[in-house]
Amino acid sequence: MGLFDTIIVEKALPLPKKAKEAFKGKDWGKVDFQTKDLEECMQTYYLKKNGDLILEKIEGDYEELSEEELKEAKQKYSPGYYPAIKFTETGRSLVKQKITQSVNFYTGRDDNEGNQWWLEFVAVFDGGKLASLKAHKVELTRTAAEVKRANDEFRARLEADRNHPWNKTRMALNKASFGYWGATWRFIAKTSRKAGQGLDKLGFWIFRNM
């Protein structure tokens, strides 16, 4: 999916009549819309009622984790995915933007009846001021009945998988061995993978040099 920015839209959205009825009473000013048309830095913008585009600028400093923090991060996160630095916020400010461009923003939401919708809009800015705001794609994607059926089918598959004889046996063995049964096989799998990678490198070396 990649990085994106968030837009909070305080201005009234140009919803089609059917969507207005489906989302009657919805406070869109509390909904997070996503966009990839701005800086894509996981920042938050506000489209104000007067048409201004405002960035919530967060200032701070990055610094390396202490030895104790790094140890905790290694225990909390998967190997290779733990952070090595942290961000300490020092202040926030609202900065008016001066852009002249179109910004596409979107979200997926359930209506009052549990039906799923895709809502996508295009805002055009001139010098940071809203020039136009139009609905690009506002459509029903799945009915509440379809959502329920999909959820029921997923739960049925999950239950069938949980009750599979081999999975029940595997969980029993792991419980009886206090987790060592699964840990042992994971170790064997990792070791085998590393060995396979080593053989692949050896094979490439032979092809290139022999």
Sequence and secondary structure as in RCSB ss.txt:
>XXXX:A:sequence
MGLFDTIIVEKALPLPKKAKEAFKGKDWGKVDFQTKDLEECMQTYYLKKNGDLILEKIEGDYEELSEEELKEAKQ
KYSPGYYPAIKFTETGRSLVKQKITQSVNFYTGRDDNEGNQWWLEFVAVFDGGKLASLKAHKVELTRTAAEVKRA
NDEFRARLEADRNHPWNKTRMALNKASFGYWGATWRFIAKTSRKAGQGLDKLGFWIFRNM
>XXXX:A:secstr
    EEEEE S     HHHHHHTTT  GGG EEEESSS  SS EEEE TTSBEEEEEEEEEEEE  HHHHHHHHH
HS TT S SEEEEEEEEEEEE    EEEEEEEEEE TTS EEEEEEEEEEETTEEEEEEEEEEEEEE HHHHHHH
HHHHHHHHHHHHT HHHHHHHHHHHHTTTHHHHHHHHHHHHHHHHHHHHHHHHHHHHHH 
